[in-house]
Amino acid sequence: MSLKKHKLQVLAILSENLKETQPQLVPSTIIAEKMNMSLPKLQQVLKSMEGVGEIETDPDLQFSLITRKGLHFLG
């Protein structure tokens, strides 16, 4: 699957989190599970997405949130 498709999947998962009454940081393990992807491979995707401002993540790439730029890319 292409990087763009992986990014869209991550953004879709993170945007679902915004529907919660109190959105929380989304664990990378949950994202990887939903995408049926290994955690190291997902972390490469997350790193590239953070680099362009589509998501915010902690230094260890364990938790993520979507940004306005990510929502725009998704839309």
N, CA, C and O atoms as a Tripos MOL2 file, in Angstrom:
@<TRIPOS>MOLECULE
protein
  300   299    75     0     0
PROTEIN
NO_CHARGES

@<TRIPOS>ATOM
      1 N           0.8520   -1.1820    0.0000 N.3       1 MET1
      2 CA          0.0000    0.0000    0.0000 C.3       1 MET1
      3 C           0.8910    1.2360    0.0000 C.2       1 MET1
      4 O           1.9590    1.2330    0.6120 O.2       1 MET1
      5 N           0.4650    2.2760   -0.6730 N.am      2 SER2
      6 CA          1.2730    3.4840   -0.7960 C.3       2 SER2
      7 C           1.2620    4.3010    0.5010 C.2       2 SER2
      8 O           0.3860    4.1440    1.3510 O.2       2 SER2
      9 N           2.2500    5.1640    0.6210 N.am      3 LEU3
     10 CA          2.3560    6.0290    1.7920 C.3       3 LEU3
     11 C           1.1100    6.9080    1.9140 C.2       3 LEU3
     12 O           0.6080    7.1290    3.0170 O.2       3 LEU3
     13 N           0.6220    7.4010    0.7980 N.am      4 LYS4
     14 CA         -0.5640    8.2650    0.8350 C.3       4 LYS4
     15 C          -1.7680    7.5130    1.3950 C.2       4 LYS4
     16 O          -2.5280    8.0740    2.1850 O.2       4 LYS4
     17 N          -1.9540    6.2570    1.0010 N.am      5 LYS5
     18 CA         -3.0750    5.4770    1.5190 C.3       5 LYS5
     19 C          -2.9110    5.2020    3.0080 C.2       5 LYS5
     20 O          -3.8840    5.2330    3.7610 O.2       5 LYS5
     21 N          -1.6790    4.9330    3.4330 N.am      6 HIS6
     22 CA         -1.4230    4.7290    4.8560 C.3       6 HIS6
     23 C          -1.7480    6.0090    5.6380 C.2       6 HIS6
     24 O          -2.3620    5.9610    6.7040 O.2       6 HIS6
     25 N          -1.3260    7.1480    5.0890 N.am      7 LYS7
     26 CA         -1.6040    8.4270    5.7460 C.3       7 LYS7
     27 C          -3.1080    8.6560    5.8800 C.2       7 LYS7
     28 O          -3.5890    9.0730    6.9340 O.2       7 LYS7
     29 N          -3.8390    8.3820    4.8120 N.am      8 LEU8
     30 CA         -5.2910    8.5640    4.8540 C.3       8 LEU8
     31 C          -5.9360    7.6670    5.9040 C.2       8 LEU8
     32 O          -6.8680    8.0830    6.5910 O.2       8 LEU8
     33 N          -5.4430    6.4420    6.0270 N.am      9 GLN9
     34 CA         -5.9800    5.5330    7.0430 C.3       9 GLN9
     35 C          -5.7010    6.0570    8.4430 C.2       9 GLN9
     36 O          -6.5860    6.0460    9.2990 O.2       9 GLN9
     37 N          -4.4830    6.5150    8.6800 N.am     10 VAL10
     38 CA         -4.1230    7.0650    9.9960 C.3      10 VAL10
     39 C          -5.0060    8.2720   10.3030 C.2      10 VAL10
     40 O          -5.5520    8.3830   11.4010 O.2      10 VAL10
     41 N          -5.1440    9.1640    9.3420 N.am     11 LEU11
     42 CA         -5.9510   10.3680    9.5590 C.3      11 LEU11
     43 C          -7.4110   10.0150    9.8260 C.2      11 LEU11
     44 O          -8.0570   10.6490   10.6600 O.2      11 LEU11
     45 N          -7.9290    9.0210    9.1330 N.am     12 ALA12
     46 CA         -9.3190    8.6000    9.3610 C.3      12 ALA12
     47 C          -9.4860    8.0660   10.7870 C.2      12 ALA12
     48 O         -10.4760    8.3690   11.4530 O.2      12 ALA12
     49 N          -8.5350    7.2840   11.2440 N.am     13 ILE13
     50 CA         -8.5910    6.7460   12.6100 C.3      13 ILE13
     51 C          -8.5100    7.8780   13.6260 C.2      13 ILE13
     52 O          -9.2680    7.9070   14.5950 O.2      13 ILE13
     53 N          -7.5920    8.8040   13.4030 N.am     14 LEU14
     54 CA         -7.4370    9.9180   14.3430 C.3      14 LEU14
     55 C          -8.6480   10.8550   14.3070 C.2      14 LEU14
     56 O          -9.0210   11.4160   15.3380 O.2      14 LEU14
     57 N          -9.2590   11.0290   13.1480 N.am     15 SER15
     58 CA        -10.4290   11.9080   13.0770 C.3      15 SER15
     59 C         -11.6280   11.2830   13.7910 C.2      15 SER15
     60 O         -12.4640   12.0040   14.3350 O.2      15 SER15
     61 N         -11.7200    9.9520   13.7960 N.am     16 GLU16
     62 CA        -12.7860    9.2670   14.5460 C.3      16 GLU16
     63 C         -12.7010    9.6150   16.0240 C.2      16 GLU16
     64 O         -13.7210    9.7260   16.7040 O.2      16 GLU16
     65 N         -11.4870    9.7860   16.5120 N.am     17 ASN17
     66 CA        -11.2590   10.1390   17.9140 C.3      17 ASN17
     67 C         -11.9090   11.4800   18.2550 C.2      17 ASN17
     68 O         -12.3140   11.6960   19.3980 O.2      17 ASN17
     69 N         -12.0100   12.3720   17.2860 N.am     18 LEU18
     70 CA        -12.5890   13.6960   17.5300 C.3      18 LEU18
     71 C         -14.0920   13.6310   17.7930 C.2      18 LEU18
     72 O         -14.6700   14.5890   18.3040 O.2      18 LEU18
     73 N         -14.7240   12.5200   17.4520 N.am     19 LYS19
     74 CA        -16.1600   12.3690   17.6770 C.3      19 LYS19
     75 C         -16.4900   12.0510   19.1330 C.2      19 LYS19
     76 O         -17.6460   12.1280   19.5490 O.2      19 LYS19
     77 N         -15.4670   11.6950   19.8980 N.am     20 GLU20
     78 CA        -15.6680   11.4170   21.3250 C.3      20 GLU20
     79 C         -15.9470   12.7270   22.0590 C.2      20 GLU20
     80 O         -15.4960   13.7900   21.6330 O.2      20 GLU20
     81 N         -16.6860   12.6480   23.1540 N.am     21 THR21
     82 CA        -16.9770   13.8710   23.9170 C.3      21 THR21
     83 C         -15.7090   14.4570   24.5190 C.2      21 THR21
     84 O         -15.5960   15.6740   24.6660 O.2      21 THR21
     85 N         -14.7640   13.6090   24.8650 N.am     22 GLN22
     86 CA        -13.4690   14.0710   25.3650 C.3      22 GLN22
     87 C         -12.3630   13.3250   24.6060 C.2      22 GLN22
     88 O         -11.8690   12.3030   25.0810 O.2      22 GLN22
     89 N         -11.9740   13.8330   23.4330 N.am     23 PRO23
     90 CA        -10.9380   13.1560   22.6480 C.3      23 PRO23
     91 C          -9.6470   12.9870   23.4540 C.2      23 PRO23
     92 O          -9.2430   13.8760   24.2040 O.2      23 PRO23
     93 N          -9.0300   11.8540   23.2830 N.am     24 GLN24
     94 CA         -7.7830   11.5340   23.9690 C.3      24 GLN24
     95 C          -6.6900   11.2780   22.9390 C.2      24 GLN24
     96 O          -6.9670   11.1330   21.7480 O.2      24 GLN24
     97 N          -5.4600   11.2240   23.4050 N.am     25 LEU25
     98 CA         -4.3670   10.8080   22.5390 C.3      25 LEU25
     99 C          -4.6300    9.3760   22.0930 C.2      25 LEU25
    100 O          -5.0900    8.5560   22.8860 O.2      25 LEU25
    101 N          -4.3460    9.0720   20.8490 N.am     26 VAL26
    102 CA         -4.5980    7.7320   20.3180 C.3      26 VAL26
    103 C          -3.2790    6.9490   20.3550 C.2      26 VAL26
    104 O          -2.2920    7.3660   19.7490 O.2      26 VAL26
    105 N          -3.2650    5.8190   21.0630 N.am     27 PRO27
    106 CA         -2.0380    5.0110   21.1180 C.3      27 PRO27
    107 C          -1.6780    4.4290   19.7530 C.2      27 PRO27
    108 O          -2.5490    3.9850   19.0050 O.2      27 PRO27
    109 N          -0.4060    4.4380   19.4470 N.am     28 SER28
    110 CA          0.0740    3.8890   18.1770 C.3      28 SER28
    111 C          -0.2520    2.4120   18.0600 C.2      28 SER28
    112 O          -0.4810    1.9160   16.9570 O.2      28 SER28
    113 N          -0.2780    1.7040   19.1770 N.am     29 THR29
    114 CA         -0.6050    0.2770   19.1350 C.3      29 THR29
    115 C          -2.0220    0.0580   18.6140 C.2      29 THR29
    116 O          -2.2710   -0.9020   17.8840 O.2      29 THR29
    117 N          -2.9400    0.9290   18.9790 N.am     30 ILE30
    118 CA         -4.3280    0.8320   18.5070 C.3      30 ILE30
    119 C          -4.3930    1.1220   17.0090 C.2      30 ILE30
    120 O          -5.0790    0.4210   16.2660 O.2      30 ILE30
    121 N          -3.6770    2.1550   16.5710 N.am     31 ILE31
    122 CA         -3.6720    2.5030   15.1480 C.3      31 ILE31
    123 C          -3.0970    1.3430   14.3400 C.2      31 ILE31
    124 O          -3.6650    0.9490   13.3210 O.2      31 ILE31
    125 N          -1.9720    0.7990   14.7950 N.am     32 ALA32
    126 CA         -1.3290   -0.3130   14.0860 C.3      32 ALA32
    127 C          -2.2610   -1.5150   14.0140 C.2      32 ALA32
    128 O          -2.3350   -2.1870   12.9840 O.2      32 ALA32
    129 N          -2.9670   -1.7850   15.1000 N.am     33 GLU33
    130 CA         -3.8990   -2.9160   15.1220 C.3      33 GLU33
    131 C          -5.0250   -2.7130   14.1130 C.2      33 GLU33
    132 O          -5.3710   -3.6280   13.3650 O.2      33 GLU33
    133 N          -5.5940   -1.5080   14.0960 N.am     34 LYS34
    134 CA         -6.6960   -1.2180   13.1710 C.3      34 LYS34
    135 C          -6.2490   -1.2800   11.7140 C.2      34 LYS34
    136 O          -7.0410   -1.6050   10.8300 O.2      34 LYS34
    137 N          -4.9830   -0.9690   11.4700 N.am     35 MET35
    138 CA         -4.4650   -0.9700   10.1060 C.3      35 MET35
    139 C          -3.8170   -2.3060    9.7360 C.2      35 MET35
    140 O          -3.3910   -2.5010    8.5980 O.2      35 MET35
    141 N          -3.7480   -3.2140   10.6950 N.am     36 ASN36
    142 CA         -3.0880   -4.5090   10.4800 C.3      36 ASN36
    143 C          -1.6590   -4.2950    9.9790 C.2      36 ASN36
    144 O          -1.2380   -4.8670    8.9730 O.2      36 ASN36
    145 N          -0.9320   -3.4550   10.7130 N.am     37 MET37
    146 CA          0.4160   -3.0480   10.3250 C.3      37 MET37
    147 C           1.3400   -3.2190   11.5240 C.2      37 MET37
    148 O           0.9060   -3.0860   12.6680 O.2      37 MET37
    149 N           2.5960   -3.5100   11.2700 N.am     38 SER38
    150 CA          3.5540   -3.6200   12.3700 C.3      38 SER38
    151 C           3.8010   -2.2300   12.9680 C.2      38 SER38
    152 O           3.7180   -1.2170   12.2720 O.2      38 SER38
    153 N           4.0990   -2.2020   14.2410 N.am     39 LEU39
    154 CA          4.3340   -0.9290   14.9200 C.3      39 LEU39
    155 C           5.5330   -0.1810   14.3330 C.2      39 LEU39
    156 O           5.4330    1.0270   14.1180 O.2      39 LEU39
    157 N           6.6630   -0.8440   14.0650 N.am     40 PRO40
    158 CA          7.7910   -0.1100   13.4610 C.3      40 PRO40
    159 C           7.4410    0.5340   12.1090 C.2      40 PRO40
    160 O           7.8630    1.6570   11.8310 O.2      40 PRO40
    161 N           6.6820   -0.1670   11.2840 N.am     41 LYS41
    162 CA          6.2900    0.4000    9.9840 C.3      41 LYS41
    163 C           5.3510    1.5870   10.1910 C.2      41 LYS41
    164 O           5.4800    2.6090    9.5160 O.2      41 LYS41
    165 N           4.4100    1.4530   11.1240 N.am     42 LEU42
    166 CA          3.5050    2.5660   11.4110 C.3      42 LEU42
    167 C           4.2790    3.7750   11.9170 C.2      42 LEU42
    168 O           3.9780    4.9090   11.5440 O.2      42 LEU42
    169 N           5.2590    3.5410   12.7530 N.am     43 GLN43
    170 CA          6.0290    4.6570   13.3010 C.3      43 GLN43
    171 C           6.7550    5.4340   12.2040 C.2      43 GLN43
    172 O           6.9270    6.6460   12.3300 O.2      43 GLN43
    173 N           7.1760    4.7770   11.1510 N.am     44 GLN44
    174 CA          7.7740    5.4820   10.0090 C.3      44 GLN44
    175 C           6.7500    6.4020    9.3510 C.2      44 GLN44
    176 O           7.0650    7.5310    8.9760 O.2      44 GLN44
    177 N           5.5190    5.9040    9.2170 N.am     45 VAL45
    178 CA          4.4440    6.7070    8.6320 C.3      45 VAL45
    179 C           4.1420    7.8970    9.5340 C.2      45 VAL45
    180 O           4.0140    9.0230    9.0550 O.2      45 VAL45
    181 N           4.0280    7.6540   10.8380 N.am     46 LEU46
    182 CA          3.7220    8.7270   11.7900 C.3      46 LEU46
    183 C           4.8090    9.7950   11.7710 C.2      46 LEU46
    184 O           4.5100   10.9870   11.8270 O.2      46 LEU46
    185 N           6.0660    9.3740   11.6920 N.am     47 LYS47
    186 CA          7.1770   10.3210   11.6700 C.3      47 LYS47
    187 C           7.0820   11.2400   10.4530 C.2      47 LYS47
    188 O           7.3050   12.4460   10.5630 O.2      47 LYS47
    189 N           6.7510   10.6720    9.2990 N.am     48 SER48
    190 CA          6.6320   11.5000    8.0930 C.3      48 SER48
    191 C           5.4390   12.4510    8.2030 C.2      48 SER48
    192 O           5.4990   13.5890    7.7390 O.2      48 SER48
    193 N           4.3610   11.9780    8.8180 N.am     49 MET49
    194 CA          3.1740   12.8170    8.9660 C.3      49 MET49
    195 C           3.4140   13.9530    9.9480 C.2      49 MET49
    196 O           2.9420   15.0710    9.7400 O.2      49 MET49
    197 N           4.1390   13.6710   11.0070 N.am     50 GLU50
    198 CA          4.4570   14.7320   11.9710 C.3      50 GLU50
    199 C           5.3710   15.7650   11.3280 C.2      50 GLU50
    200 O           5.2420   16.9630   11.5780 O.2      50 GLU50
    201 N           6.2900   15.2940   10.5040 N.am     51 GLY51
    202 CA          7.2330   16.1900    9.8380 C.3      51 GLY51
    203 C           6.5720   17.2360    8.9630 C.2      51 GLY51
    204 O           7.1070   18.3320    8.7920 O.2      51 GLY51
    205 N           5.4130   16.9100    8.4070 N.am     52 VAL52
    206 CA          4.7020   17.8750    7.5500 C.3      52 VAL52
    207 C           3.5230   18.5190    8.2790 C.2      52 VAL52
    208 O           2.7700   19.2860    7.6790 O.2      52 VAL52
    209 N           3.3590   18.2140    9.5650 N.am     53 GLY53
    210 CA          2.3430   18.8810   10.3680 C.3      53 GLY53
    211 C           0.9410   18.3140   10.2900 C.2      53 GLY53
    212 O          -0.0070   18.9790   10.7060 O.2      53 GLY53
    213 N           0.7770   17.0960    9.7670 N.am     54 GLU54
    214 CA         -0.5600   16.5010    9.6570 C.3      54 GLU54
    215 C          -1.0370   15.9060   10.9880 C.2      54 GLU54
    216 O          -2.2380   15.7870   11.2290 O.2      54 GLU54
    217 N          -0.0940   15.5400   11.8330 N.am     55 ILE55
    218 CA         -0.4160   15.0240   13.1610 C.3      55 ILE55
    219 C           0.5660   15.6060   14.1590 C.2      55 ILE55
    220 O           1.5980   16.1630   13.7860 O.2      55 ILE55
    221 N           0.2310   15.4710   15.4270 N.am     56 GLU56
    222 CA          1.1650   15.7510   16.5080 C.3      56 GLU56
    223 C           1.3490   14.4410   17.2480 C.2      56 GLU56
    224 O           0.3900   13.7030   17.4740 O.2      56 GLU56
    225 N           2.5790   14.1620   17.6220 N.am     57 THR57
    226 CA          2.8770   12.9320   18.3340 C.3      57 THR57
    227 C           3.9590   13.1940   19.3720 C.2      57 THR57
    228 O           4.6860   14.1840   19.2870 O.2      57 THR57
    229 N           4.0610   12.3130   20.3390 N.am     58 ASP58
    230 CA          5.0930   12.4740   21.3560 C.3      58 ASP58
    231 C           6.4430   12.0460   20.7630 C.2      58 ASP58
    232 O           6.4810   11.4380   19.6930 O.2      58 ASP58
    233 N           7.5510   12.3580   21.4530 N.am     59 PRO59
    234 CA          8.8760   12.0230   20.9060 C.3      59 PRO59
    235 C           9.0870   10.5290   20.6250 C.2      59 PRO59
    236 O           9.8680   10.1750   19.7420 O.2      59 PRO59
    237 N           8.4110    9.6660   21.3530 N.am     60 ASP60
    238 CA          8.5750    8.2250   21.1610 C.3      60 ASP60
    239 C           7.5840    7.6350   20.1580 C.2      60 ASP60
    240 O           7.5630    6.4220   19.9500 O.2      60 ASP60
    241 N           6.7680    8.4810   19.5400 N.am     61 LEU61
    242 CA          5.7620    8.0630   18.5530 C.3      61 LEU61
    243 C           4.7870    7.0410   19.1240 C.2      61 LEU61
    244 O           4.3700    6.1140   18.4290 O.2      61 LEU61
    245 N           4.4260    7.2140   20.3890 N.am     62 GLN62
    246 CA          3.5200    6.2780   21.0450 C.3      62 GLN62
    247 C           2.0650    6.7520   21.0350 C.2      62 GLN62
    248 O           1.1480    5.9330   21.0930 O.2      62 GLN62
    249 N           1.8480    8.0690   20.9620 N.am     63 PHE63
    250 CA          0.5020    8.6460   21.0080 C.3      63 PHE63
    251 C           0.4010    9.7620   19.9800 C.2      63 PHE63
    252 O           1.3540   10.5140   19.7740 O.2      63 PHE63
    253 N          -0.7650    9.8680   19.3310 N.am     64 SER64
    254 CA         -0.9340   10.8620   18.2690 C.3      64 SER64
    255 C          -2.2890   11.5470   18.3230 C.2      64 SER64
    256 O          -3.2580   11.0150   18.8650 O.2      64 SER64
    257 N          -2.3300   12.7370   17.7490 N.am     65 LEU65
    258 CA         -3.5520   13.5110   17.5310 C.3      65 LEU65
    259 C          -3.4940   14.1110   16.1380 C.2      65 LEU65
    260 O          -2.4130   14.4330   15.6440 O.2      65 LEU65
    261 N          -4.6250   14.2610   15.5130 N.am     66 ILE66
    262 CA         -4.7020   14.8910   14.1940 C.3      66 ILE66
    263 C          -4.6480   16.4150   14.3710 C.2      66 ILE66
    264 O          -5.1140   16.9410   15.3810 O.2      66 ILE66
    265 N          -4.0860   17.1100   13.3980 N.am     67 THR67
    266 CA         -4.0230   18.5770   13.4140 C.3      67 THR67
    267 C          -5.0220   19.1350   12.3930 C.2      67 THR67
    268 O          -5.6470   18.3880   11.6400 O.2      67 THR67
    269 N          -5.1530   20.4430   12.3870 N.am     68 ARG68
    270 CA         -6.0240   21.0780   11.3860 C.3      68 ARG68
    271 C          -5.5310   20.7620    9.9690 C.2      68 ARG68
    272 O          -6.3280   20.5300    9.0590 O.2      68 ARG68
    273 N          -4.2150   20.7590    9.8020 N.am     69 LYS69
    274 CA         -3.6430   20.4450    8.4940 C.3      69 LYS69
    275 C          -4.0170   18.9960    8.1080 C.2      69 LYS69
    276 O          -4.3230   18.7220    6.9470 O.2      69 LYS69
    277 N          -3.9900   18.0980    9.0640 N.am     70 GLY70
    278 CA         -4.3660   16.7170    8.8070 C.3      70 GLY70
    279 C          -5.8260   16.6040    8.4310 C.2      70 GLY70
    280 O          -6.1780   15.8490    7.5250 O.2      70 GLY70
    281 N          -6.6850   17.3490    9.1180 N.am     71 LEU71
    282 CA         -8.1090   17.3450    8.7900 C.3      71 LEU71
    283 C          -8.3340   17.8790    7.3800 C.2      71 LEU71
    284 O          -9.1660   17.3630    6.6340 O.2      71 LEU71
    285 N          -7.5830   18.9190    7.0250 N.am     72 HIS72
    286 CA         -7.7040   19.4920    5.6810 C.3      72 HIS72
    287 C          -7.2720   18.4690    4.6270 C.2      72 HIS72
    288 O          -7.9330   18.3130    3.6010 O.2      72 HIS72
    289 N          -6.1600   17.7720    4.8860 N.am     73 PHE73
    290 CA         -5.6590   16.7470    3.9660 C.3      73 PHE73
    291 C          -6.6830   15.6140    3.8160 C.2      73 PHE73
    292 O          -6.8820   15.0850    2.7220 O.2      73 PHE73
    293 N          -7.3220   15.2540    4.9220 N.am     74 LEU74
    294 CA         -8.3140   14.1890    4.9090 C.3      74 LEU74
    295 C          -9.5600   14.5990    4.1300 C.2      74 LEU74
    296 O         -10.1500   13.7960    3.4070 O.2      74 LEU74
    297 N          -9.9490   15.8650    4.2900 N.am     75 GLY75
    298 CA        -11.1690   16.3640    3.6510 C.3      75 GLY75
    299 C         -10.9860   16.5760    2.1940 C.2      75 GLY75
    300 O         -11.9200   16.9940    1.5100 O.2      75 GLY75
@<TRIPOS>BOND
     1     1     2 1
     2     2     3 1
     3     3     4 2
     4     3     5 am
     5     5     6 1
     6     6     7 1
     7     7     8 2
     8     7     9 am
     9     9    10 1
    10    10    11 1
    11    11    12 2
    12    11    13 am
    13    13    14 1
    14    14    15 1
    15    15    16 2
    16    15    17 am
    17    17    18 1
    18    18    19 1
    19    19    20 2
    20    19    21 am
    21    21    22 1
    22    22    23 1
    23    23    24 2
    24    23    25 am
    25    25    26 1
    26    26    27 1
    27    27    28 2
    28    27    29 am
    29    29    30 1
    30    30    31 1
    31    31    32 2
    32    31    33 am
    33    33    34 1
    34    34    35 1
    35    35    36 2
    36    35    37 am
    37    37    38 1
    38    38    39 1
    39    39    40 2
    40    39    41 am
    41    41    42 1
    42    42    43 1
    43    43    44 2
    44    43    45 am
    45    45    46 1
    46    46    47 1
    47    47    48 2
    48    47    49 am
    49    49    50 1
    50    50    51 1
    51    51    52 2
    52    51    53 am
    53    53    54 1
    54    54    55 1
    55    55    56 2
    56    55    57 am
    57    57    58 1
    58    58    59 1
    59    59    60 2
    60    59    61 am
    61    61    62 1
    62    62    63 1
    63    63    64 2
    64    63    65 am
    65    65    66 1
    66    66    67 1
    67    67    68 2
    68    67    69 am
    69    69    70 1
    70    70    71 1
    71    71    72 2
    72    71    73 am
    73    73    74 1
    74    74    75 1
    75    75    76 2
    76    75    77 am
    77    77    78 1
    78    78    79 1
    79    79    80 2
    80    79    81 am
    81    81    82 1
    82    82    83 1
    83    83    84 2
    84    83    85 am
    85    85    86 1
    86    86    87 1
    87    87    88 2
    88    87    89 am
    89    89    90 1
    90    90    91 1
    91    91    92 2
    92    91    93 am
    93    93    94 1
    94    94    95 1
    95    95    96 2
    96    95    97 am
    97    97    98 1
    98    98    99 1
    99    99   100 2
   100    99   101 am
   101   101   102 1
   102   102   103 1
   103   103   104 2
   104   103   105 am
   105   105   106 1
   106   106   107 1
   107   107   108 2
   108   107   109 am
   109   109   110 1
   110   110   111 1
   111   111   112 2
   112   111   113 am
   113   113   114 1
   114   114   115 1
   115   115   116 2
   116   115   117 am
   117   117   118 1
   118   118   119 1
   119   119   120 2
   120   119   121 am
   121   121   122 1
   122   122   123 1
   123   123   124 2
   124   123   125 am
   125   125   126 1
   126   126   127 1
   127   127   128 2
   128   127   129 am
   129   129   130 1
   130   130   131 1
   131   131   132 2
   132   131   133 am
   133   133   134 1
   134   134   135 1
   135   135   136 2
   136   135   137 am
   137   137   138 1
   138   138   139 1
   139   139   140 2
   140   139   141 am
   141   141   142 1
   142   142   143 1
   143   143   144 2
   144   143   145 am
   145   145   146 1
   146   146   147 1
   147   147   148 2
   148   147   149 am
   149   149   150 1
   150   150   151 1
   151   151   152 2
   152   151   153 am
   153   153   154 1
   154   154   155 1
   155   155   156 2
   156   155   157 am
   157   157   158 1
   158   158   159 1
   159   159   160 2
   160   159   161 am
   161   161   162 1
   162   162   163 1
   163   163   164 2
   164   163   165 am
   165   165   166 1
   166   166   167 1
   167   167   168 2
   168   167   169 am
   169   169   170 1
   170   170   171 1
   171   171   172 2
   172   171   173 am
   173   173   174 1
   174   174   175 1
   175   175   176 2
   176   175   177 am
   177   177   178 1
   178   178   179 1
   179   179   180 2
   180   179   181 am
   181   181   182 1
   182   182   183 1
   183   183   184 2
   184   183   185 am
   185   185   186 1
   186   186   187 1
   187   187   188 2
   188   187   189 am
   189   189   190 1
   190   190   191 1
   191   191   192 2
   192   191   193 am
   193   193   194 1
   194   194   195 1
   195   195   196 2
   196   195   197 am
   197   197   198 1
   198   198   199 1
   199   199   200 2
   200   199   201 am
   201   201   202 1
   202   202   203 1
   203   203   204 2
   204   203   205 am
   205   205   206 1
   206   206   207 1
   207   207   208 2
   208   207   209 am
   209   209   210 1
   210   210   211 1
   211   211   212 2
   212   211   213 am
   213   213   214 1
   214   214   215 1
   215   215   216 2
   216   215   217 am
   217   217   218 1
   218   218   219 1
   219   219   220 2
   220   219   221 am
   221   221   222 1
   222   222   223 1
   223   223   224 2
   224   223   225 am
   225   225   226 1
   226   226   227 1
   227   227   228 2
   228   227   229 am
   229   229   230 1
   230   230   231 1
   231   231   232 2
   232   231   233 am
   233   233   234 1
   234   234   235 1
   235   235   236 2
   236   235   237 am
   237   237   238 1
   238   238   239 1
   239   239   240 2
   240   239   241 am
   241   241   242 1
   242   242   243 1
   243   243   244 2
   244   243   245 am
   245   245   246 1
   246   246   247 1
   247   247   248 2
   248   247   249 am
   249   249   250 1
   250   250   251 1
   251   251   252 2
   252   251   253 am
   253   253   254 1
   254   254   255 1
   255   255   256 2
   256   255   257 am
   257   257   258 1
   258   258   259 1
   259   259   260 2
   260   259   261 am
   261   261   262 1
   262   262   263 1
   263   263   264 2
   264   263   265 am
   265   265   266 1
   266   266   267 1
   267   267   268 2
   268   267   269 am
   269   269   270 1
   270   270   271 1
   271   271   272 2
   272   271   273 am
   273   273   274 1
   274   274   275 1
   275   275   276 2
   276   275   277 am
   277   277   278 1
   278   278   279 1
   279   279   280 2
   280   279   281 am
   281   281   282 1
   282   282   283 1
   283   283   284 2
   284   283   285 am
   285   285   286 1
   286   286   287 1
   287   287   288 2
   288   287   289 am
   289   289   290 1
   290   290   291 1
   291   291   292 2
   292   291   293 am
   293   293   294 1
   294   294   295 1
   295   295   296 2
   296   295   297 am
   297   297   298 1
   298   298   299 1
   299   299   300 2
@<TRIPOS>SUBSTRUCTURE
     1 MET1         2 RESIDUE 1 A MET
     2 SER2         6 RESIDUE 1 A SER
     3 LEU3        10 RESIDUE 1 A LEU
     4 LYS4        14 RESIDUE 1 A LYS
     5 LYS5        18 RESIDUE 1 A LYS
     6 HIS6        22 RESIDUE 1 A HIS
     7 LYS7        26 RESIDUE 1 A LYS
     8 LEU8        30 RESIDUE 1 A LEU
     9 GLN9        34 RESIDUE 1 A GLN
    10 VAL10       38 RESIDUE 1 A VAL
    11 LEU11       42 RESIDUE 1 A LEU
    12 ALA12       46 RESIDUE 1 A ALA
    13 ILE13       50 RESIDUE 1 A ILE
    14 LEU14       54 RESIDUE 1 A LEU
    15 SER15       58 RESIDUE 1 A SER
    16 GLU16       62 RESIDUE 1 A GLU
    17 ASN17       66 RESIDUE 1 A ASN
    18 LEU18       70 RESIDUE 1 A LEU
    19 LYS19       74 RESIDUE 1 A LYS
    20 GLU20       78 RESIDUE 1 A GLU
    21 THR21       82 RESIDUE 1 A THR
    22 GLN22       86 RESIDUE 1 A GLN
    23 PRO23       90 RESIDUE 1 A PRO
    24 GLN24       94 RESIDUE 1 A GLN
    25 LEU25       98 RESIDUE 1 A LEU
    26 VAL26      102 RESIDUE 1 A VAL
    27 PRO27      106 RESIDUE 1 A PRO
    28 SER28      110 RESIDUE 1 A SER
    29 THR29      114 RESIDUE 1 A THR
    30 ILE30      118 RESIDUE 1 A ILE
    31 ILE31      122 RESIDUE 1 A ILE
    32 ALA32      126 RESIDUE 1 A ALA
    33 GLU33      130 RESIDUE 1 A GLU
    34 LYS34      134 RESIDUE 1 A LYS
    35 MET35      138 RESIDUE 1 A MET
    36 ASN36      142 RESIDUE 1 A ASN
    37 MET37      146 RESIDUE 1 A MET
    38 SER38      150 RESIDUE 1 A SER
    39 LEU39      154 RESIDUE 1 A LEU
    40 PRO40      158 RESIDUE 1 A PRO
    41 LYS41      162 RESIDUE 1 A LYS
    42 LEU42      166 RESIDUE 1 A LEU
    43 GLN43      170 RESIDUE 1 A GLN
    44 GLN44      174 RESIDUE 1 A GLN
    45 VAL45      178 RESIDUE 1 A VAL
    46 LEU46      182 RESIDUE 1 A LEU
    47 LYS47      186 RESIDUE 1 A LYS
    48 SER48      190 RESIDUE 1 A SER
    49 MET49      194 RESIDUE 1 A MET
    50 GLU50      198 RESIDUE 1 A GLU
    51 GLY51      202 RESIDUE 1 A GLY
    52 VAL52      206 RESIDUE 1 A VAL
    53 GLY53      210 RESIDUE 1 A GLY
    54 GLU54      214 RESIDUE 1 A GLU
    55 ILE55      218 RESIDUE 1 A ILE
    56 GLU56      222 RESIDUE 1 A GLU
    57 THR57      226 RESIDUE 1 A THR
    58 ASP58      230 RESIDUE 1 A ASP
    59 PRO59      234 RESIDUE 1 A PRO
    60 ASP60      238 RESIDUE 1 A ASP
    61 LEU61      242 RESIDUE 1 A LEU
    62 GLN62      246 RESIDUE 1 A GLN
    63 PHE63      250 RESIDUE 1 A PHE
    64 SER64      254 RESIDUE 1 A SER
    65 LEU65      258 RESIDUE 1 A LEU
    66 ILE66      262 RESIDUE 1 A ILE
    67 THR67      266 RESIDUE 1 A THR
    68 ARG68      270 RESIDUE 1 A ARG
    69 LYS69      274 RESIDUE 1 A LYS
    70 GLY70      278 RESIDUE 1 A GLY
    71 LEU71      282 RESIDUE 1 A LEU
    72 HIS72      286 RESIDUE 1 A HIS
    73 PHE73      290 RESIDUE 1 A PHE
    74 LEU74      294 RESIDUE 1 A LEU
    75 GLY75      298 RESIDUE 1 A GLY
